[in-house]
Amino acid sequence: MEELEGIRRVEVEFEKKRVLVYAAPKASVSAMLEALKKRGYRAKVLFIEKKRFVNPSSREEK
């Protein structure tokens, strides 16, 4: 059974405020943090909630 991992929710601390980013792929979160750092802001990821996706085509039928 093939499983695909996706990020469902990310909590980011930005300027001492918690910001939620929903349905964010890992690449866009990394790019967002890099862009903030380049502009002189401090941001860090507090929490990442992952959602596992199961590919239905790879399931064995009983």
PyMOL Python script that loads the backbone (N, CA, C, O; Angstrom):
from pymol import cmd

cmd.read_pdbstr("""\
ATOM      1  N   MET A   1       0.851  -1.182   0.000  1.00  0.00           N
ATOM      2  CA  MET A   1       0.000   0.000   0.000  1.00  0.00           C
ATOM      3  C   MET A   1       0.895   1.244   0.000  1.00  0.00           C
ATOM      4  O   MET A   1       1.763   1.399   0.859  1.00  0.00           O
ATOM      5  N   GLU A   2       0.674   2.095  -0.946  1.00  0.00           N
ATOM      6  CA  GLU A   2       1.490   3.308  -1.067  1.00  0.00           C
ATOM      7  C   GLU A   2       0.854   4.439  -0.268  1.00  0.00           C
ATOM      8  O   GLU A   2      -0.344   4.695  -0.383  1.00  0.00           O
ATOM      9  N   GLU A   3       1.666   5.114   0.543  1.00  0.00           N
ATOM     10  CA  GLU A   3       1.154   6.247   1.307  1.00  0.00           C
ATOM     11  C   GLU A   3       1.847   7.521   0.869  1.00  0.00           C
ATOM     12  O   GLU A   3       3.064   7.552   0.688  1.00  0.00           O
ATOM     13  N   LEU A   4       1.067   8.564   0.703  1.00  0.00           N
ATOM     14  CA  LEU A   4       1.612   9.869   0.350  1.00  0.00           C
ATOM     15  C   LEU A   4       1.415  10.784   1.539  1.00  0.00           C
ATOM     16  O   LEU A   4       0.305  10.897   2.061  1.00  0.00           O
ATOM     17  N   GLU A   5       2.486  11.440   1.975  1.00  0.00           N
ATOM     18  CA  GLU A   5       2.367  12.340   3.110  1.00  0.00           C
ATOM     19  C   GLU A   5       2.162  13.763   2.643  1.00  0.00           C
ATOM     20  O   GLU A   5       2.836  14.229   1.724  1.00  0.00           O
ATOM     21  N   GLY A   6       1.230  14.452   3.277  1.00  0.00           N
ATOM     22  CA  GLY A   6       1.004  15.859   2.990  1.00  0.00           C
ATOM     23  C   GLY A   6       0.906  16.617   4.297  1.00  0.00           C
ATOM     24  O   GLY A   6       0.531  16.047   5.322  1.00  0.00           O
ATOM     25  N   ILE A   7       1.227  17.851   4.272  1.00  0.00           N
ATOM     26  CA  ILE A   7       1.118  18.680   5.463  1.00  0.00           C
ATOM     27  C   ILE A   7      -0.257  19.326   5.461  1.00  0.00           C
ATOM     28  O   ILE A   7      -0.651  19.970   4.489  1.00  0.00           O
ATOM     29  N   ARG A   8      -0.983  19.149   6.556  1.00  0.00           N
ATOM     30  CA  ARG A   8      -2.332  19.687   6.609  1.00  0.00           C
ATOM     31  C   ARG A   8      -2.388  21.055   7.262  1.00  0.00           C
ATOM     32  O   ARG A   8      -3.109  21.940   6.802  1.00  0.00           O
ATOM     33  N   ARG A   9      -1.626  21.229   8.335  1.00  0.00           N
ATOM     34  CA  ARG A   9      -1.690  22.506   9.042  1.00  0.00           C
ATOM     35  C   ARG A   9      -0.314  22.832   9.608  1.00  0.00           C
ATOM     36  O   ARG A   9       0.378  21.958  10.130  1.00  0.00           O
ATOM     37  N   VAL A  10       0.066  24.079   9.501  1.00  0.00           N
ATOM     38  CA  VAL A  10       1.348  24.535  10.017  1.00  0.00           C
ATOM     39  C   VAL A  10       1.112  25.757  10.892  1.00  0.00           C
ATOM     40  O   VAL A  10       0.429  26.693  10.477  1.00  0.00           O
ATOM     41  N   GLU A  11       1.669  25.757  12.098  1.00  0.00           N
ATOM     42  CA  GLU A  11       1.617  26.933  12.963  1.00  0.00           C
ATOM     43  C   GLU A  11       2.976  27.615  12.884  1.00  0.00           C
ATOM     44  O   GLU A  11       4.013  26.985  13.093  1.00  0.00           O
ATOM     45  N   VAL A  12       2.959  28.890  12.584  1.00  0.00           N
ATOM     46  CA  VAL A  12       4.190  29.662  12.459  1.00  0.00           C
ATOM     47  C   VAL A  12       4.142  30.824  13.437  1.00  0.00           C
ATOM     48  O   VAL A  12       3.125  31.509  13.549  1.00  0.00           O
ATOM     49  N   GLU A  13       5.245  31.045  14.143  1.00  0.00           N
ATOM     50  CA  GLU A  13       5.326  32.216  15.012  1.00  0.00           C
ATOM     51  C   GLU A  13       5.993  33.321  14.207  1.00  0.00           C
ATOM     52  O   GLU A  13       7.109  33.158  13.714  1.00  0.00           O
ATOM     53  N   PHE A  14       5.303  34.440  14.080  1.00  0.00           N
ATOM     54  CA  PHE A  14       5.783  35.552  13.277  1.00  0.00           C
ATOM     55  C   PHE A  14       5.588  36.828  14.066  1.00  0.00           C
ATOM     56  O   PHE A  14       4.462  37.202  14.394  1.00  0.00           O
ATOM     57  N   GLU A  15       6.688  37.492  14.369  1.00  0.00           N
ATOM     58  CA  GLU A  15       6.637  38.729  15.157  1.00  0.00           C
ATOM     59  C   GLU A  15       5.814  38.539  16.439  1.00  0.00           C
ATOM     60  O   GLU A  15       4.958  39.359  16.773  1.00  0.00           O
ATOM     61  N   LYS A  16       6.093  37.445  17.140  1.00  0.00           N
ATOM     62  CA  LYS A  16       5.455  37.104  18.419  1.00  0.00           C
ATOM     63  C   LYS A  16       3.955  36.866  18.298  1.00  0.00           C
ATOM     64  O   LYS A  16       3.234  36.964  19.291  1.00  0.00           O
ATOM     65  N   LYS A  17       3.476  36.558  17.103  1.00  0.00           N
ATOM     66  CA  LYS A  17       2.079  36.198  16.898  1.00  0.00           C
ATOM     67  C   LYS A  17       2.047  34.826  16.244  1.00  0.00           C
ATOM     68  O   LYS A  17       2.904  34.486  15.429  1.00  0.00           O
ATOM     69  N   ARG A  18       1.052  34.058  16.614  1.00  0.00           N
ATOM     70  CA  ARG A  18       0.906  32.741  15.991  1.00  0.00           C
ATOM     71  C   ARG A  18       0.062  32.869  14.734  1.00  0.00           C
ATOM     72  O   ARG A  18      -1.017  33.461  14.749  1.00  0.00           O
ATOM     73  N   VAL A  19       0.561  32.316  13.667  1.00  0.00           N
ATOM     74  CA  VAL A  19      -0.132  32.376  12.383  1.00  0.00           C
ATOM     75  C   VAL A  19      -0.353  30.941  11.913  1.00  0.00           C
ATOM     76  O   VAL A  19       0.566  30.124  11.952  1.00  0.00           O
ATOM     77  N   LEU A  20      -1.551  30.641  11.478  1.00  0.00           N
ATOM     78  CA  LEU A  20      -1.844  29.311  10.949  1.00  0.00           C
ATOM     79  C   LEU A  20      -1.815  29.347   9.432  1.00  0.00           C
ATOM     80  O   LEU A  20      -2.379  30.240   8.799  1.00  0.00           O
ATOM     81  N   VAL A  21      -1.152  28.363   8.872  1.00  0.00           N
ATOM     82  CA  VAL A  21      -1.107  28.219   7.418  1.00  0.00           C
ATOM     83  C   VAL A  21      -1.727  26.863   7.123  1.00  0.00           C
ATOM     84  O   VAL A  21      -1.229  25.836   7.584  1.00  0.00           O
ATOM     85  N   TYR A  22      -2.801  26.855   6.365  1.00  0.00           N
ATOM     86  CA  TYR A  22      -3.500  25.603   6.098  1.00  0.00           C
ATOM     87  C   TYR A  22      -3.135  25.039   4.732  1.00  0.00           C
ATOM     88  O   TYR A  22      -2.864  25.776   3.784  1.00  0.00           O
ATOM     89  N   ALA A  23      -3.137  23.704   4.658  1.00  0.00           N
ATOM     90  CA  ALA A  23      -2.901  22.979   3.409  1.00  0.00           C
ATOM     91  C   ALA A  23      -1.652  23.480   2.699  1.00  0.00           C
ATOM     92  O   ALA A  23      -1.659  23.750   1.498  1.00  0.00           O
ATOM     93  N   ALA A  24      -0.600  23.595   3.463  1.00  0.00           N
ATOM     94  CA  ALA A  24       0.639  24.146   2.908  1.00  0.00           C
ATOM     95  C   ALA A  24       1.619  23.023   2.600  1.00  0.00           C
ATOM     96  O   ALA A  24       1.971  22.248   3.489  1.00  0.00           O
ATOM     97  N   PRO A  25       2.062  22.927   1.358  1.00  0.00           N
ATOM     98  CA  PRO A  25       3.122  21.963   1.074  1.00  0.00           C
ATOM     99  C   PRO A  25       4.428  22.412   1.718  1.00  0.00           C
ATOM    100  O   PRO A  25       4.642  23.603   1.947  1.00  0.00           O
ATOM    101  N   LYS A  26       5.290  21.457   2.003  1.00  0.00           N
ATOM    102  CA  LYS A  26       6.534  21.744   2.712  1.00  0.00           C
ATOM    103  C   LYS A  26       7.392  22.780   1.990  1.00  0.00           C
ATOM    104  O   LYS A  26       8.012  23.630   2.629  1.00  0.00           O
ATOM    105  N   ALA A  27       7.427  22.711   0.684  1.00  0.00           N
ATOM    106  CA  ALA A  27       8.262  23.642  -0.087  1.00  0.00           C
ATOM    107  C   ALA A  27       7.801  25.080   0.087  1.00  0.00           C
ATOM    108  O   ALA A  27       8.627  25.986   0.193  1.00  0.00           O
ATOM    109  N   SER A  28       6.482  25.301   0.117  1.00  0.00           N
ATOM    110  CA  SER A  28       5.999  26.678   0.240  1.00  0.00           C
ATOM    111  C   SER A  28       6.242  27.226   1.644  1.00  0.00           C
ATOM    112  O   SER A  28       6.451  28.427   1.813  1.00  0.00           O
ATOM    113  N   VAL A  29       6.216  26.340   2.662  1.00  0.00           N
ATOM    114  CA  VAL A  29       6.511  26.776   4.026  1.00  0.00           C
ATOM    115  C   VAL A  29       7.965  27.204   4.121  1.00  0.00           C
ATOM    116  O   VAL A  29       8.269  28.246   4.702  1.00  0.00           O
ATOM    117  N   SER A  30       8.863  26.413   3.558  1.00  0.00           N
ATOM    118  CA  SER A  30      10.290  26.748   3.562  1.00  0.00           C
ATOM    119  C   SER A  30      10.549  28.053   2.819  1.00  0.00           C
ATOM    120  O   SER A  30      11.331  28.888   3.274  1.00  0.00           O
ATOM    121  N   ALA A  31       9.896  28.224   1.682  1.00  0.00           N
ATOM    122  CA  ALA A  31      10.069  29.445   0.892  1.00  0.00           C
ATOM    123  C   ALA A  31       9.537  30.663   1.648  1.00  0.00           C
ATOM    124  O   ALA A  31      10.128  31.741   1.591  1.00  0.00           O
ATOM    125  N   MET A  32       8.434  30.490   2.347  1.00  0.00           N
ATOM    126  CA  MET A  32       7.856  31.588   3.113  1.00  0.00           C
ATOM    127  C   MET A  32       8.803  32.018   4.237  1.00  0.00           C
ATOM    128  O   MET A  32       9.022  33.211   4.448  1.00  0.00           O
ATOM    129  N   LEU A  33       9.361  31.043   4.954  1.00  0.00           N
ATOM    130  CA  LEU A  33      10.279  31.364   6.048  1.00  0.00           C
ATOM    131  C   LEU A  33      11.546  32.037   5.530  1.00  0.00           C
ATOM    132  O   LEU A  33      12.047  32.978   6.147  1.00  0.00           O
ATOM    133  N   GLU A  34      12.059  31.564   4.413  1.00  0.00           N
ATOM    134  CA  GLU A  34      13.259  32.175   3.820  1.00  0.00           C
ATOM    135  C   GLU A  34      12.990  33.607   3.390  1.00  0.00           C
ATOM    136  O   GLU A  34      13.829  34.486   3.589  1.00  0.00           O
ATOM    137  N   ALA A  35      11.817  33.849   2.796  1.00  0.00           N
ATOM    138  CA  ALA A  35      11.467  35.199   2.348  1.00  0.00           C
ATOM    139  C   ALA A  35      11.343  36.145   3.543  1.00  0.00           C
ATOM    140  O   ALA A  35      11.768  37.298   3.466  1.00  0.00           O
ATOM    141  N   LEU A  36      10.765  35.664   4.645  1.00  0.00           N
ATOM    142  CA  LEU A  36      10.632  36.494   5.835  1.00  0.00           C
ATOM    143  C   LEU A  36      12.003  36.817   6.434  1.00  0.00           C
ATOM    144  O   LEU A  36      12.250  37.944   6.863  1.00  0.00           O
ATOM    145  N   LYS A  37      12.890  35.820   6.461  1.00  0.00           N
ATOM    146  CA  LYS A  37      14.222  36.032   7.016  1.00  0.00           C
ATOM    147  C   LYS A  37      15.017  37.038   6.185  1.00  0.00           C
ATOM    148  O   LYS A  37      15.760  37.851   6.735  1.00  0.00           O
ATOM    149  N   LYS A  38      14.863  36.983   4.875  1.00  0.00           N
ATOM    150  CA  LYS A  38      15.570  37.919   4.001  1.00  0.00           C
ATOM    151  C   LYS A  38      15.117  39.354   4.240  1.00  0.00           C
ATOM    152  O   LYS A  38      15.892  40.291   4.050  1.00  0.00           O
ATOM    153  N   ARG A  39      13.868  39.528   4.655  1.00  0.00           N
ATOM    154  CA  ARG A  39      13.344  40.870   4.926  1.00  0.00           C
ATOM    155  C   ARG A  39      13.608  41.318   6.359  1.00  0.00           C
ATOM    156  O   ARG A  39      13.180  42.398   6.766  1.00  0.00           O
ATOM    157  N   GLY A  40      14.315  40.483   7.125  1.00  0.00           N
ATOM    158  CA  GLY A  40      14.691  40.864   8.482  1.00  0.00           C
ATOM    159  C   GLY A  40      13.700  40.467   9.564  1.00  0.00           C
ATOM    160  O   GLY A  40      13.854  40.869  10.717  1.00  0.00           O
ATOM    161  N   TYR A  41      12.676  39.677   9.208  1.00  0.00           N
ATOM    162  CA  TYR A  41      11.716  39.219  10.204  1.00  0.00           C
ATOM    163  C   TYR A  41      12.187  37.900  10.796  1.00  0.00           C
ATOM    164  O   TYR A  41      12.928  37.144  10.168  1.00  0.00           O
ATOM    165  N   ARG A  42      11.738  37.644  12.017  1.00  0.00           N
ATOM    166  CA  ARG A  42      12.044  36.361  12.618  1.00  0.00           C
ATOM    167  C   ARG A  42      10.770  35.519  12.607  1.00  0.00           C
ATOM    168  O   ARG A  42       9.718  35.949  13.079  1.00  0.00           O
ATOM    169  N   ALA A  43      10.886  34.339  12.072  1.00  0.00           N
ATOM    170  CA  ALA A  43       9.737  33.441  12.021  1.00  0.00           C
ATOM    171  C   ALA A  43      10.232  32.024  12.240  1.00  0.00           C
ATOM    172  O   ALA A  43      11.324  31.665  11.798  1.00  0.00           O
ATOM    173  N   LYS A  44       9.434  31.227  12.918  1.00  0.00           N
ATOM    174  CA  LYS A  44       9.799  29.827  13.101  1.00  0.00           C
ATOM    175  C   LYS A  44       8.541  28.975  13.093  1.00  0.00           C
ATOM    176  O   LYS A  44       7.456  29.439  13.445  1.00  0.00           O
ATOM    177  N   VAL A  45       8.701  27.735  12.691  1.00  0.00           N
ATOM    178  CA  VAL A  45       7.581  26.804  12.645  1.00  0.00           C
ATOM    179  C   VAL A  45       7.400  26.224  14.039  1.00  0.00           C
ATOM    180  O   VAL A  45       8.342  25.689  14.623  1.00  0.00           O
ATOM    181  N   LEU A  46       6.186  26.330  14.570  1.00  0.00           N
ATOM    182  CA  LEU A  46       5.886  25.814  15.899  1.00  0.00           C
ATOM    183  C   LEU A  46       5.324  24.405  15.846  1.00  0.00           C
ATOM    184  O   LEU A  46       5.647  23.572  16.694  1.00  0.00           O
ATOM    185  N   PHE A  47       4.495  24.137  14.867  1.00  0.00           N
ATOM    186  CA  PHE A  47       3.770  22.874  14.847  1.00  0.00           C
ATOM    187  C   PHE A  47       3.414  22.509  13.417  1.00  0.00           C
ATOM    188  O   PHE A  47       2.985  23.360  12.637  1.00  0.00           O
ATOM    189  N   ILE A  48       3.592  21.253  13.082  1.00  0.00           N
ATOM    190  CA  ILE A  48       3.183  20.762  11.759  1.00  0.00           C
ATOM    191  C   ILE A  48       2.300  19.534  11.982  1.00  0.00           C
ATOM    192  O   ILE A  48       2.718  18.549  12.591  1.00  0.00           O
ATOM    193  N   GLU A  49       1.097  19.618  11.485  1.00  0.00           N
ATOM    194  CA  GLU A  49       0.171  18.484  11.564  1.00  0.00           C
ATOM    195  C   GLU A  49       0.107  17.850  10.185  1.00  0.00           C
ATOM    196  O   GLU A  49      -0.232  18.504   9.199  1.00  0.00           O
ATOM    197  N   LYS A  50       0.438  16.572  10.133  1.00  0.00           N
ATOM    198  CA  LYS A  50       0.465  15.899   8.837  1.00  0.00           C
ATOM    199  C   LYS A  50      -0.788  15.054   8.650  1.00  0.00           C
ATOM    200  O   LYS A  50      -1.359  14.524   9.603  1.00  0.00           O
ATOM    201  N   LYS A  51      -1.183  14.951   7.426  1.00  0.00           N
ATOM    202  CA  LYS A  51      -2.321  14.115   7.066  1.00  0.00           C
ATOM    203  C   LYS A  51      -1.807  13.074   6.087  1.00  0.00           C
ATOM    204  O   LYS A  51      -1.156  13.411   5.098  1.00  0.00           O
ATOM    205  N   ARG A  52      -2.094  11.827   6.359  1.00  0.00           N
ATOM    206  CA  ARG A  52      -1.623  10.758   5.478  1.00  0.00           C
ATOM    207  C   ARG A  52      -2.693  10.457   4.425  1.00  0.00           C
ATOM    208  O   ARG A  52      -3.878  10.310   4.725  1.00  0.00           O
ATOM    209  N   PHE A  53      -2.231  10.373   3.214  1.00  0.00           N
ATOM    210  CA  PHE A  53      -3.122  10.036   2.111  1.00  0.00           C
ATOM    211  C   PHE A  53      -2.792   8.616   1.663  1.00  0.00           C
ATOM    212  O   PHE A  53      -1.626   8.257   1.505  1.00  0.00           O
ATOM    213  N   VAL A  54      -3.812   7.836   1.466  1.00  0.00           N
ATOM    214  CA  VAL A  54      -3.614   6.482   0.969  1.00  0.00           C
ATOM    215  C   VAL A  54      -4.086   6.449  -0.474  1.00  0.00           C
ATOM    216  O   VAL A  54      -5.192   6.883  -0.796  1.00  0.00           O
ATOM    217  N   ASN A  55      -3.234   5.932  -1.324  1.00  0.00           N
ATOM    218  CA  ASN A  55      -3.576   5.837  -2.739  1.00  0.00           C
ATOM    219  C   ASN A  55      -4.565   4.687  -2.920  1.00  0.00           C
ATOM    220  O   ASN A  55      -4.189   3.532  -2.725  1.00  0.00           O
ATOM    221  N   PRO A  56      -5.818   4.967  -3.286  1.00  0.00           N
ATOM    222  CA  PRO A  56      -6.830   3.905  -3.389  1.00  0.00           C
ATOM    223  C   PRO A  56      -6.539   2.885  -4.485  1.00  0.00           C
ATOM    224  O   PRO A  56      -7.005   1.749  -4.406  1.00  0.00           O
ATOM    225  N   SER A  57      -5.791   3.267  -5.486  1.00  0.00           N
ATOM    226  CA  SER A  57      -5.508   2.330  -6.581  1.00  0.00           C
ATOM    227  C   SER A  57      -4.522   1.241  -6.157  1.00  0.00           C
ATOM    228  O   SER A  57      -4.411   0.220  -6.836  1.00  0.00           O
ATOM    229  N   SER A  58      -3.811   1.437  -5.056  1.00  0.00           N
ATOM    230  CA  SER A  58      -2.833   0.438  -4.642  1.00  0.00           C
ATOM    231  C   SER A  58      -3.381  -0.515  -3.577  1.00  0.00           C
ATOM    232  O   SER A  58      -2.677  -1.422  -3.132  1.00  0.00           O
ATOM    233  N   ARG A  59      -4.637  -0.311  -3.168  1.00  0.00           N
ATOM    234  CA  ARG A  59      -5.245  -1.209  -2.177  1.00  0.00           C
ATOM    235  C   ARG A  59      -5.578  -2.554  -2.807  1.00  0.00           C
ATOM    236  O   ARG A  59      -5.929  -2.653  -3.983  1.00  0.00           O
ATOM    237  N   GLU A  60      -5.455  -3.580  -1.981  1.00  0.00           N
ATOM    238  CA  GLU A  60      -5.836  -4.911  -2.468  1.00  0.00           C
ATOM    239  C   GLU A  60      -7.303  -5.129  -2.152  1.00  0.00           C
ATOM    240  O   GLU A  60      -7.756  -4.870  -1.037  1.00  0.00           O
ATOM    241  N   GLU A  61      -8.040  -5.608  -3.144  1.00  0.00           N
ATOM    242  CA  GLU A  61      -9.461  -5.881  -2.920  1.00  0.00           C
ATOM    243  C   GLU A  61      -9.620  -7.248  -2.301  1.00  0.00           C
ATOM    244  O   GLU A  61      -8.902  -8.184  -2.653  1.00  0.00           O
ATOM    245  N   LYS A  62     -10.570  -7.369  -1.365  1.00  0.00           N
ATOM    246  CA  LYS A  62     -10.796  -8.657  -0.690  1.00  0.00           C
ATOM    247  C   LYS A  62     -11.878  -9.443  -1.400  1.00  0.00           C
ATOM    248  O   LYS A  62     -12.210 -10.553  -0.981  1.00  0.00           O
TER     249      LYS A  62
END
""", "prot")
cmd.dss("prot")
cmd.show_as("cartoon", "prot")
cmd.util.cbc("prot")
cmd.orient("prot")
